[in-house]
Amino acid sequence: MEVTVEQFSQLYEQAKPLEDRIAIQQAYGTRDLTEWFLDLAKPQLSETVLDIGCGNGHQLFGVVTKCRSGLGIDLSEALLDTARQAAAARGLTNVRFLKASGDQVELGLERFDLILCNFAIYYMDVARVVAKMRQHLSPTGRVYIMGSPDENARELLEIHRRATPFLPSVYAPGFSDIRKYEPLLRQTFGACTFHQFINPLRFPSPEVFVAYYTSTTLFQSSQAAVEGLEAKIREISRAWWQEKQEIRITKIVDIAELGRPRS
Ligand SMILES: C[S@@+](CC[C@H](N)C(=O)[O-])C[C@H]1O[C@@H](n2cnc3c(N)ncnc32)[C@H](O)[C@@H]1O
């Protein structure tokens, strides 16, 4: 299922929601996805990296500090701006950014040793972006694709459902489940291994949970359809907190590893 341009521009035209989401996940999560990923992918100082749908560059920065150079591409001007500013603030001179759609980008003869596409492939024409990955992967390179299976953040959805039956298309069952691409990925890259990263988040108060909820694409793509959604969620999360003395959600990430895994 492809997301229309109108839906997409609502989701990522502002940088703040994604930035808030990442910051809250980092503050209240039990584990760090980037650290875990670096341990899996083991980037080398001689290698180059391409991040398709890089967002604010958060994950790319972790990788590029261990590599020769990196390129991040994204469609959102706002997120690319934040990524460029963050790269400058960190003094990173080996990373550049390009505004382009992952399924249409023209990168000439460039080849990359590592290609990432995290929480973004399902917004693109998947056959085309996978062909681009194959085209621009070095002969010994590897590709990592992240997505969220339906079991991800069940509690978030349960709280949302207490407020409204409305479910946006980006939360339809299977939308961000990358396992559905397995036949295409195997056919294109041969080896395809799935890994899973599980990260429980424990919020310190209902207010922090509400801040997290309002940073999600679930809220952003529901708020126009559901009147007073934020106020309803605030009330429900306070009651949930009173009843259970906590709010936790469990983030579950699937990672497809393609090409040549490092031994
Ligand atoms: C959930 S965010 C993930 C960002 C980043 N990969 C991360 O893990 O933090 C999805 C990103 O995909 C980008 N995106 C969506 N459609 C795209 C397309 N066709 N080409 C490039 N980027 C796209 C959005 O702008 C957004 O930055």
PDBQT file of the ligand as one rigid body, heavy atoms in Angstrom, charges set to zero:
ROOT
HETATM    1  C1  LIG A 301       9.502   7.113  10.356  1.00  0.00    +0.000 C 
HETATM    2  S1  LIG A 301      10.564   8.202   9.530  1.00  0.00    +0.000 S 
HETATM    3  C2  LIG A 301      12.091   7.341   9.722  1.00  0.00    +0.000 C 
HETATM    4  C3  LIG A 301      13.279   8.224   9.676  1.00  0.00    +0.000 C 
HETATM    5  C4  LIG A 301      14.632   7.538   9.958  1.00  0.00    +0.000 C 
HETATM    6  N1  LIG A 301      14.930   6.494   9.004  1.00  0.00    +0.000 N 
HETATM    7  C5  LIG A 301      14.654   6.961  11.362  1.00  0.00    +0.000 C 
HETATM    8  O1  LIG A 301      14.662   5.732  11.512  1.00  0.00    +0.000 OA
HETATM    9  O2  LIG A 301      14.660   7.755  12.314  1.00  0.00    +0.000 OA
HETATM   10  C6  LIG A 301      10.175   7.938   7.823  1.00  0.00    +0.000 C 
HETATM   11  C7  LIG A 301      10.999   8.805   6.894  1.00  0.00    +0.000 C 
HETATM   12  O3  LIG A 301      10.782   8.405   5.544  1.00  0.00    +0.000 OA
HETATM   13  C8  LIG A 301      10.791   9.557   4.756  1.00  0.00    +0.000 C 
HETATM   14  N2  LIG A 301      10.167   9.236   3.466  1.00  0.00    +0.000 N 
HETATM   15  C9  LIG A 301       8.889   8.898   3.238  1.00  0.00    +0.000 A 
HETATM   16  N3  LIG A 301       8.692   8.660   1.925  1.00  0.00    +0.000 NA
HETATM   17  C10 LIG A 301       9.881   8.822   1.322  1.00  0.00    +0.000 A 
HETATM   18  C11 LIG A 301      10.340   8.709  -0.027  1.00  0.00    +0.000 A 
HETATM   19  N4  LIG A 301       9.522   8.347  -1.010  1.00  0.00    +0.000 N 
HETATM   20  N5  LIG A 301      11.647   8.930  -0.267  1.00  0.00    +0.000 NA
HETATM   21  C12 LIG A 301      12.499   9.287   0.721  1.00  0.00    +0.000 A 
HETATM   22  N6  LIG A 301      12.122   9.425   2.012  1.00  0.00    +0.000 NA
HETATM   23  C13 LIG A 301      10.831   9.200   2.304  1.00  0.00    +0.000 A 
HETATM   24  C14 LIG A 301      10.040  10.575   5.606  1.00  0.00    +0.000 C 
HETATM   25  O4  LIG A 301      10.257  11.905   5.201  1.00  0.00    +0.000 OA
HETATM   26  C15 LIG A 301      10.624  10.284   6.968  1.00  0.00    +0.000 C 
HETATM   27  O5  LIG A 301      11.790  11.028   7.198  1.00  0.00    +0.000 OA
ENDROOT
TORSDOF 0
